[in-house]
Amino acid sequence: MGSIKEIDALTLKNKLDQSEDFILIDVREQIEIEICKIKKSIHIPMGLIPTRINEIDGNKTVIVMCKLGGRSAQVCHYLNEIGYLNVYNLKGGIINWALEIDTNMETY
């Protein structure tokens, strides 16, 4: 597997604050989403990415996130393999987001 591009929580926050046009996909399971989520994220569980690929615009930057960055890294590899060019993994996942950006966020 080739290397994937990563983005850190602060960079993601800046993109959100500046209303940049990108897609933020949360690949965690529904039970995890119910604990905490980033408002602008689209929830597509990891296992459903291939069947819901039409919801991911390949012309936009795609940022993928999960709890710690492992599942989202796998999804990034998959998207790269099928031709998506601007794909980034949220480094450290939502846990890193909670530690660095939204310190009031409930975690698990």
N, CA, C and O atoms as a GROMACS GRO file, in nm:
protein
  432
    1MET      N    1   0.084  -0.120   0.000
    1MET     CA    2   0.000   0.000   0.000
    1MET      C    3   0.088   0.125   0.000
    1MET      O    4   0.185   0.134   0.075
    2GLY      N    5   0.052   0.218  -0.084
    2GLY     CA    6   0.127   0.343  -0.091
    2GLY      C    7   0.093   0.431   0.028
    2GLY      O    8   0.003   0.402   0.106
    3SER      N    9   0.167   0.540   0.038
    3SER     CA   10   0.140   0.629   0.152
    3SER      C   11   0.018   0.716   0.122
    3SER      O   12  -0.011   0.749   0.007
    4ILE      N   13  -0.052   0.749   0.227
    4ILE     CA   14  -0.170   0.835   0.211
    4ILE      C   15  -0.139   0.973   0.268
    4ILE      O   16  -0.052   0.989   0.353
    5LYS      N   17  -0.213   1.072   0.218
    5LYS     CA   18  -0.195   1.208   0.267
    5LYS      C   19  -0.276   1.224   0.396
    5LYS      O   20  -0.384   1.167   0.410
    6GLU      N   21  -0.222   1.301   0.488
    6GLU     CA   22  -0.290   1.323   0.615
    6GLU      C   23  -0.313   1.472   0.637
    6GLU      O   24  -0.244   1.557   0.581
    7ILE      N   25  -0.412   1.500   0.720
    7ILE     CA   26  -0.444   1.637   0.760
    7ILE      C   27  -0.459   1.634   0.911
    7ILE      O   28  -0.512   1.538   0.966
    8ASP      N   29  -0.413   1.739   0.978
    8ASP     CA   30  -0.428   1.739   1.124
    8ASP      C   31  -0.556   1.814   1.164
    8ASP      O   32  -0.619   1.881   1.082
    9ALA      N   33  -0.592   1.799   1.290
    9ALA     CA   34  -0.718   1.855   1.339
    9ALA      C   35  -0.726   2.007   1.321
    9ALA      O   36  -0.831   2.060   1.285
   10LEU      N   37  -0.616   2.077   1.346
   10LEU     CA   38  -0.617   2.223   1.334
   10LEU      C   39  -0.640   2.266   1.189
   10LEU      O   40  -0.715   2.361   1.163
   11THR      N   41  -0.576   2.197   1.095
   11THR     CA   42  -0.595   2.229   0.954
   11THR      C   43  -0.741   2.205   0.914
   11THR      O   44  -0.800   2.285   0.841
   12LEU      N   45  -0.798   2.094   0.962
   12LEU     CA   46  -0.939   2.066   0.934
   12LEU      C   47  -1.028   2.176   0.991
   12LEU      O   48  -1.121   2.222   0.924
   13LYS      N   49  -1.000   2.218   1.114
   13LYS     CA   50  -1.080   2.324   1.176
   13LYS      C   51  -1.074   2.452   1.092
   13LYS      O   52  -1.176   2.517   1.070
   14ASN      N   53  -0.954   2.486   1.044
   14ASN     CA   54  -0.939   2.606   0.960
   14ASN      C   55  -1.021   2.594   0.832
   14ASN      O   56  -1.083   2.691   0.789
   15LYS      N   57  -1.020   2.475   0.770
   15LYS     CA   58  -1.098   2.453   0.648
   15LYS      C   59  -1.248   2.470   0.677
   15LYS      O   60  -1.320   2.529   0.598
   16LEU      N   61  -1.292   2.416   0.791
   16LEU     CA   62  -1.433   2.428   0.829
   16LEU      C   63  -1.467   2.574   0.857
   16LEU      O   64  -1.571   2.624   0.812
   17ASP      N   65  -1.381   2.643   0.931
   17ASP     CA   66  -1.405   2.784   0.966
   17ASP      C   67  -1.412   2.872   0.842
   17ASP      O   68  -1.487   2.970   0.838
   18GLN      N   69  -1.333   2.837   0.739
   18GLN     CA   70  -1.331   2.916   0.616
   18GLN      C   71  -1.433   2.867   0.515
   18GLN      O   72  -1.436   2.913   0.401
   19SER      N   73  -1.517   2.774   0.557
   19SER     CA   74  -1.622   2.716   0.470
   19SER      C   75  -1.567   2.669   0.337
   19SER      O   76  -1.630   2.688   0.233
   20GLU      N   77  -1.450   2.606   0.340
   20GLU     CA   78  -1.393   2.552   0.216
   20GLU      C   79  -1.484   2.441   0.164
   20GLU      O   80  -1.556   2.376   0.240
   21ASP      N   81  -1.478   2.421   0.033
   21ASP     CA   82  -1.564   2.322  -0.032
   21ASP      C   83  -1.492   2.187  -0.036
   21ASP      O   84  -1.408   2.162  -0.122
   22PHE      N   85  -1.526   2.101   0.058
   22PHE     CA   86  -1.468   1.967   0.063
   22PHE      C   87  -1.570   1.874   0.126
   22PHE      O   88  -1.673   1.918   0.179
   23ILE      N   89  -1.541   1.745   0.119
   23ILE     CA   90  -1.631   1.645   0.178
   23ILE      C   91  -1.560   1.583   0.298
   23ILE      O   92  -1.446   1.539   0.286
   24LEU      N   93  -1.627   1.580   0.412
   24LEU     CA   94  -1.573   1.518   0.533
   24LEU      C   95  -1.658   1.394   0.560
   24LEU      O   96  -1.776   1.403   0.591
   25ILE      N   97  -1.595   1.278   0.547
   25ILE     CA   98  -1.667   1.151   0.565
   25ILE      C   99  -1.624   1.086   0.696
   25ILE      O  100  -1.506   1.066   0.721
   26ASP      N  101  -1.723   1.053   0.777
   26ASP     CA  102  -1.699   0.982   0.902
   26ASP      C  103  -1.735   0.836   0.879
   26ASP      O  104  -1.851   0.804   0.852
   27VAL      N  105  -1.636   0.747   0.888
   27VAL     CA  106  -1.659   0.606   0.854
   27VAL      C  107  -1.682   0.518   0.978
   27VAL      O  108  -1.678   0.396   0.970
   28ARG      N  109  -1.707   0.582   1.094
   28ARG     CA  110  -1.735   0.505   1.214
   28ARG      C  111  -1.876   0.446   1.209
   28ARG      O  112  -1.955   0.479   1.120
   29GLU      N  113  -1.906   0.359   1.304
   29GLU     CA  114  -2.038   0.296   1.311
   29GLU      C  115  -2.138   0.391   1.377
   29GLU      O  116  -2.100   0.485   1.446
   30GLN      N  117  -2.267   0.364   1.354
   30GLN     CA  118  -2.374   0.450   1.405
   30GLN      C  119  -2.363   0.472   1.557
   30GLN      O  120  -2.382   0.584   1.605
   31ILE      N  121  -2.332   0.368   1.631
   31ILE     CA  122  -2.324   0.379   1.778
   31ILE      C  123  -2.215   0.478   1.819
   31ILE      O  124  -2.227   0.545   1.922
   32GLU      N  125  -2.108   0.486   1.739
   32GLU     CA  126  -2.000   0.581   1.768
   32GLU      C  127  -2.042   0.724   1.735
   32GLU      O  128  -2.009   0.817   1.807
   33ILE      N  129  -2.116   0.739   1.626
   33ILE     CA  130  -2.164   0.870   1.582
   33ILE      C  131  -2.255   0.930   1.689
   33ILE      O  132  -2.255   1.051   1.711
   34GLU      N  133  -2.333   0.844   1.755
   34GLU     CA  134  -2.426   0.892   1.857
   34GLU      C  135  -2.354   0.950   1.978
   34GLU      O  136  -2.412   1.030   2.052
   35ILE      N  137  -2.228   0.912   1.999
   35ILE     CA  138  -2.150   0.965   2.112
   35ILE      C  139  -2.094   1.103   2.076
   35ILE      O  140  -2.105   1.197   2.155
   36CYS      N  141  -2.035   1.114   1.958
   36CYS     CA  142  -1.975   1.240   1.916
   36CYS      C  143  -1.959   1.243   1.765
   36CYS      O  144  -1.937   1.140   1.702
   37LYS      N  145  -1.972   1.363   1.709
   37LYS     CA  146  -1.947   1.379   1.566
   37LYS      C  147  -1.911   1.523   1.535
   37LYS      O  148  -1.938   1.614   1.614
   38ILE      N  149  -1.849   1.544   1.421
   38ILE     CA  150  -1.822   1.678   1.372
   38ILE      C  151  -1.940   1.716   1.283
   38ILE      O  152  -1.975   1.642   1.190
   39LYS      N  153  -2.000   1.830   1.312
   39LYS     CA  154  -2.126   1.870   1.246
   39LYS      C  155  -2.130   1.851   1.095
   39LYS      O  156  -2.225   1.794   1.042
   40LYS      N  157  -2.028   1.897   1.027
   40LYS     CA  158  -2.033   1.897   0.880
   40LYS      C  159  -2.002   1.761   0.817
   40LYS      O  160  -2.002   1.748   0.695
   41SER      N  161  -1.976   1.660   0.899
   41SER     CA  162  -1.937   1.531   0.843
   41SER      C  163  -2.057   1.454   0.787
   41SER      O  164  -2.170   1.469   0.833
   42ILE      N  165  -2.027   1.373   0.687
   42ILE     CA  166  -2.126   1.283   0.627
   42ILE      C  167  -2.096   1.144   0.681
   42ILE      O  168  -1.981   1.099   0.675
   43HIS      N  169  -2.196   1.077   0.734
   43HIS     CA  170  -2.173   0.945   0.793
   43HIS      C  171  -2.193   0.836   0.688
   43HIS      O  172  -2.304   0.814   0.641
   44ILE      N  173  -2.084   0.769   0.653
   44ILE     CA  174  -2.090   0.650   0.568
   44ILE      C  175  -2.003   0.545   0.637
   44ILE      O  176  -1.880   0.553   0.628
   45PRO      N  177  -2.062   0.445   0.704
   45PRO     CA  178  -1.980   0.344   0.771
   45PRO      C  179  -1.882   0.279   0.674
   45PRO      O  180  -1.912   0.259   0.556
   46MET      N  181  -1.763   0.247   0.725
   46MET     CA  182  -1.655   0.193   0.643
   46MET      C  183  -1.702   0.083   0.548
   46MET      O  184  -1.667   0.084   0.430
   47GLY      N  185  -1.779  -0.012   0.598
   47GLY     CA  186  -1.823  -0.124   0.517
   47GLY      C  187  -1.917  -0.088   0.404
   47GLY      O  188  -1.938  -0.167   0.311
   48LEU      N  189  -1.975   0.033   0.411
   48LEU     CA  190  -2.070   0.074   0.308
   48LEU      C  191  -2.010   0.167   0.202
   48LEU      O  192  -2.078   0.206   0.108
   49ILE      N  193  -1.883   0.203   0.219
   49ILE     CA  194  -1.819   0.295   0.123
   49ILE      C  195  -1.835   0.246  -0.022
   49ILE      O  196  -1.875   0.325  -0.108
   50PRO      N  197  -1.804   0.118  -0.054
   50PRO     CA  198  -1.816   0.076  -0.195
   50PRO      C  199  -1.958   0.089  -0.251
   50PRO      O  200  -1.975   0.123  -0.368
   51THR      N  201  -2.059   0.063  -0.168
   51THR     CA  202  -2.197   0.069  -0.219
   51THR      C  203  -2.253   0.211  -0.220
   51THR      O  204  -2.355   0.237  -0.285
   52ARG      N  205  -2.188   0.302  -0.150
   52ARG     CA  206  -2.236   0.441  -0.146
   52ARG      C  207  -2.136   0.538  -0.209
   52ARG      O  208  -2.136   0.657  -0.180
   53ILE      N  209  -2.049   0.484  -0.295
   53ILE     CA  210  -1.942   0.562  -0.356
   53ILE      C  211  -1.997   0.681  -0.436
   53ILE      O  212  -1.929   0.782  -0.451
   54ASN      N  213  -2.119   0.668  -0.487
   54ASN     CA  214  -2.179   0.778  -0.566
   54ASN      C  215  -2.205   0.902  -0.482
   54ASN      O  216  -2.229   1.010  -0.537
   55GLU      N  217  -2.201   0.889  -0.349
   55GLU     CA  218  -2.221   1.005  -0.261
   55GLU      C  219  -2.092   1.084  -0.241
   55GLU      O  220  -2.092   1.190  -0.180
   56ILE      N  221  -1.981   1.031  -0.294
   56ILE     CA  222  -1.850   1.095  -0.274
   56ILE      C  223  -1.804   1.156  -0.406
   56ILE      O  224  -1.763   1.084  -0.497
   57ASP      N  225  -1.810   1.288  -0.416
   57ASP     CA  226  -1.774   1.360  -0.537
   57ASP      C  227  -1.622   1.359  -0.555
   57ASP      O  228  -1.549   1.418  -0.476
   58GLY      N  229  -1.578   1.290  -0.659
   58GLY     CA  230  -1.435   1.277  -0.685
   58GLY      C  231  -1.369   1.406  -0.730
   58GLY      O  232  -1.246   1.413  -0.736
   59ASN      N  233  -1.447   1.508  -0.762
   59ASN     CA  234  -1.391   1.636  -0.803
   59ASN      C  235  -1.357   1.725  -0.684
   59ASN      O  236  -1.292   1.828  -0.700
   60LYS      N  237  -1.400   1.684  -0.565
   60LYS     CA  238  -1.374   1.764  -0.446
   60LYS      C  239  -1.266   1.697  -0.361
   60LYS      O  240  -1.239   1.578  -0.375
   61THR      N  241  -1.206   1.776  -0.273
   61THR     CA  242  -1.116   1.720  -0.173
   61THR      C  243  -1.200   1.637  -0.077
   61THR      O  244  -1.307   1.680  -0.034
   62VAL      N  245  -1.152   1.518  -0.045
   62VAL     CA  246  -1.223   1.428   0.046
   62VAL      C  247  -1.136   1.406   0.170
   62VAL      O  248  -1.021   1.366   0.159
   63ILE      N  249  -1.193   1.434   0.287
   63ILE     CA  250  -1.123   1.408   0.412
   63ILE      C  251  -1.199   1.296   0.483
   63ILE      O  252  -1.321   1.304   0.501
   64VAL      N  253  -1.127   1.192   0.522
   64VAL     CA  254  -1.190   1.075   0.584
   64VAL      C  255  -1.147   1.069   0.730
   64VAL      O  256  -1.030   1.091   0.762
   65MET      N  257  -1.243   1.038   0.818
   65MET     CA  258  -1.212   1.031   0.961
   65MET      C  259  -1.278   0.912   1.027
   65MET      O  260  -1.381   0.862   0.980
   66CYS      N  261  -1.219   0.866   1.137
   66CYS     CA  262  -1.279   0.762   1.221
   66CYS      C  263  -1.244   0.795   1.365
   66CYS      O  264  -1.229   0.912   1.399
   67LYS      N  265  -1.230   0.696   1.450
   67LYS     CA  266  -1.198   0.723   1.590
   67LYS      C  267  -1.051   0.766   1.608
   67LYS      O  268  -1.023   0.870   1.667
   68LEU      N  269  -0.959   0.686   1.556
   68LEU     CA  270  -0.816   0.713   1.576
   68LEU      C  271  -0.736   0.729   1.447
   68LEU      O  272  -0.620   0.770   1.452
   69GLY      N  273  -0.796   0.697   1.332
   69GLY     CA  274  -0.727   0.714   1.205
   69GLY      C  275  -0.697   0.585   1.130
   69GLY      O  276  -0.649   0.590   1.017
   70GLY      N  277  -0.723   0.470   1.192
   70GLY     CA  278  -0.692   0.343   1.126
   70GLY      C  279  -0.790   0.304   1.018
   70GLY      O  280  -0.750   0.274   0.905
   71ARG      N  281  -0.919   0.303   1.051
   71ARG     CA  282  -1.020   0.268   0.952
   71ARG      C  283  -1.024   0.371   0.840
   71ARG      O  284  -1.037   0.335   0.723
   72SER      N  285  -1.012   0.498   0.876
   72SER     CA  286  -1.015   0.602   0.773
   72SER      C  287  -0.895   0.589   0.679
   72SER      O  288  -0.907   0.619   0.560
   73ALA      N  289  -0.780   0.546   0.731
   73ALA     CA  290  -0.662   0.524   0.645
   73ALA      C  291  -0.691   0.415   0.542
   73ALA      O  292  -0.653   0.428   0.426
   74GLN      N  293  -0.759   0.308   0.585
   74GLN     CA  294  -0.795   0.202   0.491
   74GLN      C  295  -0.889   0.254   0.383
   74GLN      O  296  -0.876   0.218   0.266
   75VAL      N  297  -0.984   0.337   0.422
   75VAL     CA  298  -1.077   0.395   0.325
   75VAL      C  299  -1.002   0.488   0.229
   75VAL      O  300  -1.032   0.490   0.109
   76CYS      N  301  -0.906   0.564   0.280
   76CYS     CA  302  -0.824   0.650   0.193
   76CYS      C  303  -0.751   0.568   0.088
   76CYS      O  304  -0.749   0.604  -0.030
   77HIS      N  305  -0.691   0.457   0.130
   77HIS     CA  306  -0.622   0.368   0.036
   77HIS      C  307  -0.720   0.321  -0.072
   77HIS      O  308  -0.689   0.323  -0.191
   78TYR      N  309  -0.838   0.279  -0.030
   78TYR     CA  310  -0.939   0.230  -0.124
   78TYR      C  311  -0.977   0.340  -0.223
   78TYR      O  312  -0.981   0.316  -0.344
   79LEU      N  313  -1.004   0.460  -0.174
   79LEU     CA  314  -1.042   0.571  -0.262
   79LEU      C  315  -0.929   0.604  -0.360
   79LEU      O  316  -0.954   0.631  -0.477
   80ASN      N  317  -0.806   0.601  -0.311
   80ASN     CA  318  -0.690   0.626  -0.400
   80ASN      C  319  -0.684   0.521  -0.510
   80ASN      O  320  -0.660   0.553  -0.626
   81GLU      N  321  -0.706   0.395  -0.472
   81GLU     CA  322  -0.699   0.284  -0.568
   81GLU      C  323  -0.804   0.295  -0.677
   81GLU      O  324  -0.779   0.254  -0.791
   82ILE      N  325  -0.921   0.350  -0.645
   82ILE     CA  326  -1.026   0.360  -0.747
   82ILE      C  327  -1.026   0.495  -0.818
   82ILE      O  328  -1.119   0.528  -0.891
   83GLY      N  329  -0.920   0.574  -0.796
   83GLY     CA  330  -0.901   0.694  -0.877
   83GLY      C  331  -0.929   0.828  -0.812
   83GLY      O  332  -0.921   0.931  -0.879
   84TYR      N  333  -0.962   0.830  -0.685
   84TYR     CA  334  -0.979   0.959  -0.617
   84TYR      C  335  -0.841   1.016  -0.588
   84TYR      O  336  -0.755   0.947  -0.535
   85LEU      N  337  -0.822   1.144  -0.623
   85LEU     CA  338  -0.689   1.203  -0.614
   85LEU      C  339  -0.666   1.284  -0.488
   85LEU      O  340  -0.559   1.274  -0.427
   86ASN      N  341  -0.763   1.364  -0.447
   86ASN     CA  342  -0.745   1.454  -0.332
   86ASN      C  343  -0.810   1.397  -0.207
   86ASN      O  344  -0.915   1.444  -0.163
   87VAL      N  345  -0.746   1.294  -0.151
   87VAL     CA  346  -0.800   1.224  -0.034
   87VAL      C  347  -0.703   1.241   0.083
   87VAL      O  348  -0.582   1.220   0.069
   88TYR      N  349  -0.757   1.278   0.197
   88TYR     CA  350  -0.676   1.299   0.317
   88TYR      C  351  -0.736   1.224   0.435
   88TYR      O  352  -0.858   1.216   0.449
   89ASN      N  353  -0.649   1.170   0.519
   89ASN     CA  354  -0.690   1.102   0.641
   89ASN      C  355  -0.678   1.201   0.757
   89ASN      O  356  -0.576   1.270   0.769
   90LEU      N  357  -0.781   1.209   0.842
   90LEU     CA  358  -0.770   1.294   0.961
   90LEU      C  359  -0.680   1.224   1.062
   90LEU      O  360  -0.716   1.121   1.120
   91LYS      N  361  -0.562   1.279   1.081
   91LYS     CA  362  -0.461   1.221   1.170
   91LYS      C  363  -0.514   1.216   1.314
   91LYS      O  364  -0.555   1.318   1.370
   92GLY      N  365  -0.513   1.096   1.372
   92GLY     CA  366  -0.558   1.081   1.510
   92GLY      C  367  -0.708   1.077   1.527
   92GLY      O  368  -0.758   1.065   1.639
   93GLY      N  369  -0.782   1.089   1.416
   93GLY     CA  370  -0.926   1.076   1.418
   93GLY      C  371  -0.999   1.175   1.508
   93GLY      O  372  -0.945   1.280   1.543
   94ILE      N  373  -1.121   1.139   1.544
   94ILE     CA  374  -1.204   1.228   1.624
   94ILE      C  375  -1.150   1.243   1.766
   94ILE      O  376  -1.179   1.342   1.833
   95ILE      N  377  -1.072   1.146   1.812
   95ILE     CA  378  -1.011   1.158   1.944
   95ILE      C  379  -0.913   1.275   1.946
   95ILE      O  380  -0.910   1.354   2.041
   96ASN      N  381  -0.832   1.286   1.840
   96ASN     CA  382  -0.740   1.399   1.830
   96ASN      C  383  -0.816   1.531   1.819
   96ASN      O  384  -0.775   1.632   1.877
   97TRP      N  385  -0.926   1.531   1.743
   97TRP     CA  386  -1.011   1.650   1.730
   97TRP      C  387  -1.061   1.692   1.870
   97TRP      O  388  -1.058   1.810   1.904
   98ALA      N  389  -1.106   1.595   1.948
   98ALA     CA  390  -1.157   1.624   2.082
   98ALA      C  391  -1.047   1.679   2.174
   98ALA      O  392  -1.072   1.768   2.255
   99LEU      N  393  -0.926   1.626   2.160
   99LEU     CA  394  -0.815   1.671   2.244
   99LEU      C  395  -0.766   1.811   2.206
   99LEU      O  396  -0.733   1.892   2.292
  100GLU      N  397  -0.762   1.838   2.073
  100GLU     CA  398  -0.701   1.963   2.026
  100GLU      C  399  -0.800   2.075   1.997
  100GLU      O  400  -0.767   2.192   2.015
  101ILE      N  401  -0.920   2.041   1.952
  101ILE     CA  402  -1.012   2.143   1.902
  101ILE      C  403  -1.135   2.159   1.991
  101ILE      O  404  -1.159   2.267   2.046
  102ASP      N  405  -1.212   2.053   2.005
  102ASP     CA  406  -1.338   2.059   2.080
  102ASP      C  407  -1.321   1.984   2.212
  102ASP      O  408  -1.358   1.868   2.224
  103THR      N  409  -1.264   2.052   2.310
  103THR     CA  410  -1.228   1.985   2.435
  103THR      C  411  -1.351   1.949   2.519
  103THR      O  412  -1.338   1.877   2.618
  104ASN      N  413  -1.468   1.999   2.481
  104ASN     CA  414  -1.590   1.962   2.551
  104ASN      C  415  -1.658   1.840   2.491
  104ASN      O  416  -1.758   1.791   2.544
  105MET      N  417  -1.604   1.792   2.379
  105MET     CA  418  -1.664   1.679   2.310
  105MET      C  419  -1.655   1.552   2.394
  105MET      O  420  -1.550   1.523   2.451
  106GLU      N  421  -1.764   1.479   2.400
  106GLU     CA  422  -1.763   1.351   2.472
  106GLU      C  423  -1.687   1.249   2.386
  106GLU      O  424  -1.706   1.242   2.264
  107THR      N  425  -1.601   1.171   2.451
  107THR     CA  426  -1.526   1.069   2.377
  107THR      C  427  -1.549   0.933   2.438
  107THR      O  428  -1.617   0.919   2.540
  108TYR      N  429  -1.492   0.832   2.375
  108TYR     CA  430  -1.513   0.692   2.420
  108TYR      C  431  -1.389   0.611   2.398
  108TYR      O  432  -1.387   0.492   2.429
   0.00000   0.00000   0.00000
